[in-house]
Amino acid sequence: MNLAILYRGPLSSCNYGCSYCPFAKHQETAAEHAHDEAALQRFVEWSAQKTKLQLSIFFTPWGEALIRRRYQRAIVALANMPHVQKVAIQTNLSARLDWAEDCPKERLGLWATYHPTQTPRERFLTRCHEAIERGIPISVGVVGMHEHQAEIAALRELLPKQIYLWVNAYKREVDYYSPEEIAQLTAIDPLFPINNTRHPSAGRACATGESVISVDGDGTIRRCHFVREPIGNIYNPDWQVALQPRVCANATCGCHIGYIHMPHLGLQQVFGQGMLARIPQIPLEALG
Protein backbone atom coordinates (compact mmCIF):
# COMPACT_ATOMS: atom_id res chain seq x y z
CA MET A 1 0.00 0.00 0.00
CA ASN A 2 1.26 3.48 -0.94
CA LEU A 3 0.69 6.24 1.60
CA ALA A 4 1.83 9.87 1.41
CA ILE A 5 2.06 11.74 4.71
CA LEU A 6 2.18 15.51 5.07
CA TYR A 7 3.84 15.98 8.44
CA ARG A 8 3.56 19.28 10.30
CA GLY A 9 4.86 19.20 13.86
CA PRO A 10 4.65 21.91 16.53
CA LEU A 11 7.67 23.83 15.16
CA SER A 12 6.54 27.43 14.58
CA SER A 13 9.64 29.54 14.04
CA CYS A 14 11.33 30.88 10.94
CA ASN A 15 14.53 32.75 10.22
CA TYR A 16 12.64 34.91 7.71
CA GLY A 17 9.88 37.43 8.32
CA CYS A 18 7.89 37.72 5.07
CA SER A 19 4.92 40.07 5.32
CA TYR A 20 2.70 37.83 3.15
CA CYS A 21 3.40 34.60 5.03
CA PRO A 22 0.58 33.27 7.26
CA PHE A 23 2.88 30.98 9.23
CA ALA A 24 3.36 31.73 12.88
CA LYS A 25 6.65 33.36 13.80
CA HIS A 26 8.08 33.60 17.28
CA GLN A 27 11.22 32.75 19.16
CA GLU A 28 10.62 29.28 20.54
CA THR A 29 11.72 28.38 24.01
CA ALA A 30 14.02 25.47 24.76
CA ALA A 31 10.99 23.56 26.02
CA GLU A 32 9.12 24.18 22.76
CA HIS A 33 12.09 22.97 20.73
CA ALA A 34 12.33 19.87 22.91
CA HIS A 35 8.62 19.18 22.41
CA ASP A 36 8.99 19.46 18.64
CA GLU A 37 12.06 17.21 18.64
CA ALA A 38 10.29 14.55 20.70
CA ALA A 39 7.29 14.60 18.37
CA LEU A 40 9.53 14.37 15.32
CA GLN A 41 11.53 11.47 16.74
CA ARG A 42 8.35 9.63 17.63
CA PHE A 43 7.12 10.05 14.05
CA VAL A 44 10.42 8.79 12.60
CA GLU A 45 10.32 5.73 14.87
CA TRP A 46 6.69 5.05 13.89
CA SER A 47 7.64 5.32 10.20
CA ALA A 48 10.49 2.85 10.69
CA GLN A 49 8.03 0.24 11.96
CA LYS A 50 5.63 0.53 8.99
CA THR A 51 7.59 -1.74 6.70
CA LYS A 52 4.44 -3.12 5.03
CA LEU A 53 3.66 0.35 3.66
CA GLN A 54 5.37 2.22 0.85
CA LEU A 55 5.69 5.63 2.47
CA SER A 56 6.28 9.07 0.99
CA ILE A 57 6.79 11.84 3.53
CA PHE A 58 6.47 15.58 2.98
CA PHE A 59 7.46 18.04 5.71
CA THR A 60 5.30 21.17 5.53
CA PRO A 61 6.38 23.10 8.65
CA TRP A 62 4.92 26.28 10.13
CA GLY A 63 8.19 28.07 9.47
CA GLU A 64 11.66 26.89 8.45
CA ALA A 65 12.59 23.41 9.64
CA LEU A 66 15.64 22.58 7.55
CA ILE A 67 17.86 24.93 9.54
CA ARG A 68 17.28 22.60 12.50
CA ARG A 69 19.64 19.64 12.66
CA ARG A 70 16.89 17.45 14.04
CA TYR A 71 15.05 17.75 10.73
CA GLN A 72 18.20 17.06 8.74
CA ARG A 73 18.76 13.92 10.83
CA ALA A 74 15.12 12.89 10.43
CA ILE A 75 15.27 13.22 6.65
CA VAL A 76 18.48 11.18 6.49
CA ALA A 77 16.96 8.45 8.66
CA LEU A 78 13.74 8.29 6.67
CA ALA A 79 15.42 8.39 3.25
CA ASN A 80 17.53 5.37 4.21
CA MET A 81 14.54 3.23 5.16
CA PRO A 82 13.93 0.73 2.32
CA HIS A 83 10.15 1.18 2.44
CA VAL A 84 10.29 4.99 2.21
CA GLN A 85 10.07 6.04 -1.42
CA LYS A 86 10.37 9.83 -1.07
CA VAL A 87 11.17 12.42 1.56
CA ALA A 88 10.52 16.05 0.64
CA ILE A 89 10.45 19.32 2.53
CA GLN A 90 9.31 22.89 1.98
CA THR A 91 12.25 25.21 2.65
CA ASN A 92 13.62 28.68 2.02
CA LEU A 93 16.92 26.95 1.17
CA SER A 94 18.94 28.92 3.70
CA ALA A 95 20.20 25.78 5.45
CA ARG A 96 23.32 23.74 4.83
CA LEU A 97 22.93 20.81 2.44
CA ASP A 98 25.88 18.58 3.29
CA TRP A 99 23.60 16.23 5.25
CA ALA A 100 22.14 15.08 1.92
CA GLU A 101 25.35 13.20 1.17
CA ASP A 102 24.14 10.55 3.62
CA CYS A 103 20.96 9.94 1.61
CA PRO A 104 20.01 8.19 -1.62
CA LYS A 105 19.50 11.41 -3.60
CA GLU A 106 16.76 9.98 -5.78
CA ARG A 107 14.56 9.66 -2.69
CA LEU A 108 14.91 13.33 -1.73
CA GLY A 109 12.99 16.38 -2.86
CA LEU A 110 13.33 20.09 -2.09
CA TRP A 111 10.41 22.49 -2.54
CA ALA A 112 12.46 25.68 -2.41
CA THR A 113 10.84 29.11 -2.12
CA TYR A 114 12.66 32.33 -2.95
CA HIS A 115 11.71 35.29 -0.75
CA PRO A 116 13.14 38.42 -2.44
CA THR A 117 12.73 40.65 0.64
CA GLN A 118 14.65 38.24 2.86
CA THR A 119 17.73 37.15 0.92
CA PRO A 120 19.76 38.35 -2.09
CA ARG A 121 18.96 36.61 -5.35
CA GLU A 122 22.61 35.63 -5.82
CA ARG A 123 22.70 33.85 -2.47
CA PHE A 124 19.51 31.94 -3.20
CA LEU A 125 20.73 30.94 -6.65
CA THR A 126 24.00 29.71 -5.16
CA ARG A 127 22.00 27.42 -2.91
CA CYS A 128 19.92 26.20 -5.85
CA HIS A 129 23.04 25.36 -7.84
CA GLU A 130 24.53 23.58 -4.84
CA ALA A 131 21.43 21.39 -4.57
CA ILE A 132 21.58 20.64 -8.30
CA GLU A 133 25.30 19.83 -8.16
CA ARG A 134 24.70 17.49 -5.23
CA GLY A 135 22.05 15.69 -7.27
CA ILE A 136 19.11 16.65 -5.04
CA PRO A 137 15.82 16.88 -6.97
CA ILE A 138 14.47 20.40 -6.59
CA SER A 139 11.70 22.73 -7.68
CA VAL A 140 11.92 26.47 -7.15
CA GLY A 141 9.17 28.99 -6.64
CA VAL A 142 8.14 32.48 -5.63
CA VAL A 143 4.96 34.05 -4.28
CA GLY A 144 3.60 36.07 -7.21
CA MET A 145 3.36 39.49 -5.59
CA HIS A 146 3.30 42.50 -7.91
CA GLU A 147 6.62 43.66 -6.50
CA HIS A 148 8.23 40.26 -7.18
CA GLN A 149 7.59 40.22 -10.93
CA ALA A 150 11.07 41.37 -11.97
CA GLU A 151 12.71 38.92 -9.59
CA ILE A 152 10.59 36.07 -10.94
CA ALA A 153 11.66 36.88 -14.50
CA ALA A 154 15.30 37.13 -13.47
CA LEU A 155 15.14 33.83 -11.62
CA ARG A 156 13.73 32.09 -14.69
CA GLU A 157 16.54 33.51 -16.80
CA LEU A 158 19.26 32.40 -14.39
CA LEU A 159 18.03 28.95 -13.37
CA PRO A 160 18.79 25.91 -15.54
CA LYS A 161 15.97 25.41 -18.02
CA GLN A 162 15.17 21.94 -16.70
CA ILE A 163 14.33 23.29 -13.23
CA TYR A 164 10.63 23.95 -12.82
CA LEU A 165 9.96 27.49 -11.61
CA TRP A 166 6.49 27.71 -10.12
CA VAL A 167 4.63 30.86 -9.10
CA ASN A 168 2.22 30.76 -6.17
CA ALA A 169 -0.67 33.06 -6.97
CA TYR A 170 -1.53 35.72 -4.41
CA LYS A 171 -5.23 35.05 -3.87
CA ARG A 172 -6.07 37.20 -0.87
CA GLU A 173 -7.25 40.01 -3.17
CA VAL A 174 -9.90 39.42 -5.83
CA ASP A 175 -8.68 40.16 -9.38
CA TYR A 176 -5.19 40.80 -8.04
CA TYR A 177 -3.59 40.24 -11.45
CA SER A 178 -4.14 42.11 -14.69
CA PRO A 179 -4.54 40.05 -17.89
CA GLU A 180 -1.04 41.15 -18.88
CA GLU A 181 0.43 39.91 -15.60
CA ILE A 182 -1.37 36.59 -15.94
CA ALA A 183 0.08 36.17 -19.43
CA GLN A 184 3.59 37.04 -18.21
CA LEU A 185 3.47 34.66 -15.27
CA THR A 186 1.94 31.87 -17.36
CA ALA A 187 4.82 32.22 -19.83
CA ILE A 188 7.15 31.47 -16.89
CA ASP A 189 4.97 28.88 -15.14
CA PRO A 190 2.50 27.19 -17.49
CA LEU A 191 0.61 25.84 -14.46
CA PHE A 192 0.09 29.31 -12.98
CA PRO A 193 -3.56 29.56 -14.18
CA ILE A 194 -4.33 26.37 -12.21
CA ASN A 195 -2.78 27.82 -9.06
CA ASN A 196 -4.54 31.14 -9.65
CA THR A 197 -7.91 29.40 -9.30
CA ARG A 198 -9.96 28.43 -6.28
CA HIS A 199 -11.20 25.13 -7.63
CA PRO A 200 -14.77 24.13 -6.78
CA SER A 201 -14.21 21.04 -4.64
CA ALA A 202 -17.35 20.31 -2.59
CA GLY A 203 -18.42 16.78 -3.32
CA ARG A 204 -15.49 16.15 -5.66
CA ALA A 205 -13.27 13.10 -5.35
CA CYS A 206 -9.89 13.62 -3.67
CA ALA A 207 -7.14 11.19 -2.67
CA THR A 208 -6.69 12.89 0.70
CA GLY A 209 -7.90 10.76 3.57
CA GLU A 210 -7.28 7.60 1.57
CA SER A 211 -3.75 7.51 0.09
CA VAL A 212 -2.67 10.96 1.34
CA ILE A 213 -3.02 12.20 4.92
CA SER A 214 -1.95 15.12 7.08
CA VAL A 215 -0.35 14.28 10.43
CA ASP A 216 0.51 16.66 13.28
CA GLY A 217 3.01 16.31 16.10
CA ASP A 218 0.54 14.44 18.30
CA GLY A 219 -0.15 11.94 15.54
CA THR A 220 -3.62 13.31 14.75
CA ILE A 221 -4.69 12.39 11.22
CA ARG A 222 -6.62 14.82 9.06
CA ARG A 223 -7.49 14.47 5.41
CA CYS A 224 -5.29 17.43 4.55
CA HIS A 225 -4.15 20.72 6.02
CA PHE A 226 -7.37 22.40 4.89
CA VAL A 227 -9.99 20.05 6.36
CA ARG A 228 -9.68 20.44 10.11
CA GLU A 229 -11.83 17.50 11.22
CA PRO A 230 -9.63 14.73 12.73
CA ILE A 231 -10.22 11.25 11.33
CA GLY A 232 -7.86 9.23 13.53
CA ASN A 233 -4.38 9.04 15.05
CA ILE A 234 -1.40 7.16 13.68
CA TYR A 235 -0.41 6.06 17.17
CA ASN A 236 -3.66 4.17 17.70
CA PRO A 237 -3.53 0.45 16.83
CA ASP A 238 -6.48 0.74 14.44
CA TRP A 239 -5.28 3.92 12.71
CA GLN A 240 -5.61 2.46 9.20
CA VAL A 241 -9.40 2.25 9.44
CA ALA A 242 -9.34 6.01 8.86
CA LEU A 243 -8.02 5.49 5.32
CA GLN A 244 -11.03 5.44 3.05
CA PRO A 245 -12.39 7.30 0.01
CA ARG A 246 -14.08 10.59 0.75
CA VAL A 247 -15.29 13.56 -1.23
CA CYS A 248 -14.10 17.05 -0.36
CA ALA A 249 -16.01 18.83 2.40
CA ASN A 250 -14.80 22.33 1.47
CA ALA A 251 -16.39 24.64 -1.08
CA THR A 252 -13.13 25.34 -2.89
CA CYS A 253 -9.47 24.33 -2.87
CA GLY A 254 -6.85 26.90 -3.83
CA CYS A 255 -3.55 25.49 -2.56
CA HIS A 256 -1.27 23.29 -4.65
CA ILE A 257 -0.74 20.71 -1.88
CA GLY A 258 -4.51 20.30 -1.71
CA TYR A 259 -5.89 20.42 -5.25
CA ILE A 260 -3.04 18.33 -6.68
CA HIS A 261 -4.79 15.31 -5.15
CA MET A 262 -8.08 15.94 -6.97
CA PRO A 263 -8.02 13.41 -9.83
CA HIS A 264 -10.18 15.38 -12.25
CA LEU A 265 -7.43 18.02 -12.58
CA GLY A 266 -5.01 15.44 -13.98
CA LEU A 267 -2.00 16.75 -12.06
CA GLN A 268 -0.94 13.35 -10.78
CA GLN A 269 -0.01 12.51 -14.37
CA VAL A 270 2.05 15.71 -14.58
CA PHE A 271 3.99 15.31 -11.34
CA GLY A 272 4.08 11.55 -10.79
CA GLN A 273 6.84 10.59 -8.34
CA GLY A 274 7.78 14.28 -8.07
CA MET A 275 4.39 15.23 -6.65
CA LEU A 276 5.46 16.02 -3.09
CA ALA A 277 8.35 18.31 -4.09
CA ARG A 278 6.37 19.88 -6.95
CA ILE A 279 8.72 18.51 -9.60
CA PRO A 280 6.99 17.68 -12.93
CA GLN A 281 7.91 14.33 -14.45
CA ILE A 282 7.11 15.43 -18.01
CA PRO A 283 9.12 17.91 -20.14
CA LEU A 284 8.47 21.49 -19.08
CA GLU A 285 7.65 22.53 -22.63
CA ALA A 286 4.75 20.06 -22.55
CA LEU A 287 3.10 21.98 -19.70
CA GLY A 288 2.05 24.91 -21.85
Secondary structure by P-SEA (a helix, b strand, c coil): cbbbbbcccccccccccccccccccccccaaaaaaaaaaaaaaaaaaaaccccbbbbbbbccccccccaaaaaaaaaaaacccccbbbbbcccccccccccccccccbbbbcccccccccaaaaaaaaaaaaaacccbbbbbcccccaaaaaaaaaacccccbbbbbbbbccccccccaaaaaaaaaacccccccccccccccccccccccccccccccccccccccccccccccccccccccccccccccccccccccccccccccccccccccccccccccccccc
